[in-house]
Amino acid sequence: MFELSKQFRFDAAHTLQREIETESSRRIHGHSYRAEVVVRGAPDPITGMIIDLGIFERALQEAREGLDHRFLDELNDLGPATMENLAAWVWRKVEPVCKGLCRVVIYRDASGDTCTYFGG
């Protein structure tokens, strides 16, 4: 059994509704994110690969294009722009193409925040 991962970075802006309202959460603000997408499986006996890296790269590029330099509040299928929803959104975008998808991790490196989604 093997795991193969790829990462991409994106910058995006959003507002956020919180239980404890602060002026800064309601203002438009942005973050630099990093997403890691991981597939798990046994290599195909003919190709020797879990997934073709070209297919993997295209799936991640499409997800990145949907998020990078966007106002996340305007994405109809995201919901509130939380790290949890970003991880689930990336999963939904790449899962149809990435057989063996096992987790998506969203990082906000500047603040040390991480959220992992395992699907299902």
DALIN-V934581 format. One record per residue. N is the residue number from 1. SS is DSSP state (hx for helix, st for strand, lp for the rest). PHI is phi in radians with two decimals (999 if undefined). Layout:
n ss phi
N SS PHI
N SS PHI
This chain:
n ss phi
1 lp 999
2 st -2.24
3 st -2.13
4 st -2.23
5 st -2.30
6 st -2.38
7 st -2.22
8 st -2.52
9 st -1.99
10 st -2.67
11 st -2.05
12 st -2.67
13 st -2.01
14 st -2.92
15 lp -2.01
16 lp -2.57
17 lp -1.53
18 lp -2.24
19 lp -1.11
20 lp -1.79
21 lp -1.22
22 lp -2.23
23 hx -1.04
24 hx -1.20
25 hx -1.28
26 hx -1.45
27 lp -1.36
28 lp -1.16
29 st -2.54
30 st -2.32
31 st -2.47
32 st -1.74
33 st -2.03
34 st -2.33
35 st -2.00
36 st -2.09
37 st -2.05
38 st -2.15
39 st -1.99
40 st -2.27
41 st 2.91
42 lp -1.63
43 lp -1.09
44 lp -1.06
45 lp -1.12
46 lp -1.52
47 lp -1.53
48 lp 1.35
49 lp -2.06
50 lp -1.25
51 lp -2.61
52 lp -1.12
53 hx -1.10
54 hx -1.16
55 hx -1.15
56 hx -1.04
57 hx -1.07
58 hx -1.11
59 hx -1.10
60 hx -1.22
61 hx -1.12
62 hx -1.12
63 hx -1.12
64 hx -1.05
65 hx -1.08
66 hx -1.30
67 hx -2.03
68 lp -1.19
69 lp 0.98
70 st -1.96
71 st -1.63
72 hx -1.07
73 hx -1.05
74 hx -1.56
75 lp -1.41
76 lp -1.06
77 lp -1.78
78 lp -1.74
79 lp 1.48
80 lp -0.98
81 lp -1.39
82 lp -1.68
83 hx -1.09
84 hx -1.07
85 hx -1.21
86 hx -1.11
87 hx -1.09
88 hx -1.16
89 hx -1.11
90 hx -1.05
91 hx -0.95
92 hx -1.07
93 hx -1.31
94 hx -1.69
95 lp -1.01
96 lp -1.09
97 lp -1.78
98 lp -1.81
99 lp -1.05
100 lp 1.52
101 st -0.98
102 st -2.15
103 st -2.90
104 st -2.26
105 st -2.08
106 st -1.90
107 st -2.06
108 st -2.04
109 lp -1.03
110 lp -1.07
111 lp -1.88
112 lp 1.35
113 st -1.57
114 st -2.49
115 st -2.38
116 st -2.00
117 st -2.03
118 lp -1.88
119 lp 1.41
120 lp 1.32
